[in-house]
Amino acid sequence: MTYLSIGLRVLLTLVFVGSGGAKLIGVPEMVEGFETLGSGQWFRYFTGLVEVVGATLLWWPNRQAFGASLLGATMIGATLIHWFIIGPSAVPAIILGLLCAAVLYLYRGQVTAILRSS
């Protein structure tokens, strides 16, 4: 299970640091995508920051579940935006969301520990 966890986290980190970084530095395709969305460029910066922070949390001790949850919630939002606003395909967001769910499942003990301490 350790190799699976590391493999999933490496993959998610590469994807989300790349995607989030592209949003933060203003890659033209990202700028155009958020213009199409109509949310303004502040949302591009916010989304990029969430993606980079979420990827970082995947490697922070006892914070992997939080990072996976943050990234998974972002992918739920991305899926809905693709389905209802910009199209054409939400498949990449769905796949990334499922990978985030797998990491969350692997680190589910962190969630129960937080809930018990509350």
N, C-alpha and C positions, 0 to 999 in steps of 0.2 A: 504494500500500500504506500510505502514511502516513495518509491520510484514513480508511482502513478501521481501522487500529490505533487512531487517536484516537476514532473513533466507537464501536468496541467497548469501549474503556476508559471512555469517558464513560458509556455505558449501564450497564456493570457497576458503576462507581462509584456512580451514582445508586441502583441497586437495592441494592447491598450496604451503603452508608452508611445508606440508609433502613431497611433490614431490621435491620442491626446496631444502629443507633441506637434503633430501636423495642424491641429486646431489652434494650439497656442501660438505657433509661429506664423499662422495665416497663409497656409498653402491655398492657392487660388480655388481649388476644387472644394475645399472646406468652406471658404468664404462664400462661394456661390451657393453651396448647399444650404447654409444657414440663411442666406438672402431669400432663397426659394421658400424656406420654412416661414419666413416673415417674423421671426422672433427677435431679430436684431443681433448684432455681433457680440453683445455682452453674453448671450446664451452660448455662443461658440466658445468663448473664454471659460465660462463656467463649466461647460461639458468637458472641455479639455483638461481643466484642473481636476474635476471629479475622476476622470479616467486615469490620470497620472497618480493621484493620491490613492485611488483604489488599487492600482497595480503595486504601489509601494507597500500598502498594507498587507498584501499577499505574502510579504516576506518579513513583516514585523512580528516578533514572537507574540503569540496569543491574540493576534488581530486578524488572522487569515479569514475567519468567518465574516468579520465585519467588512473586509476588503471585497470578498466574494459577493456579499449582500449588496454592497454599494455598486459594484460593477453589474451585478445581475439586475438591479433596479434600473440602472441606466439602459440596459439592453431591453427591458420591458418597455421603457419609454421610446427607445429607438424603433422597436417593432411596431408600436402603435402609430408612431409618426410615419413610418413607411407605409403601413396599411391605409391610413386615413388621410394623409396629407401629400407626401411627396412621391410615394411609390419608388421604383417599380417592384423591388423584391426585398422582403424582410428576412430572407433565409439566413444571411450572415449574422444578423442580430439574434435570430432565434438560436442558431448554433452556439454563438458565444454565450448567450444566456444559459443554455443547457450546460455548457462547460463550467460556468460560474456556479450553477446549481450543484454540479458534481463536487466542486471544491468545497462548497458550503456543507454538503453532506459529509465529506471526509473530515471536516472540522466541526461537526455538529456538537461535539463535547464542549466547545467554547461557548456556544449559545446556551446550553443547559447550565453551565457554570455561572454565566452572567445572570440568568433567570433565578438561580438558586440564591445568589447573593443579594438580590433585590428584595 
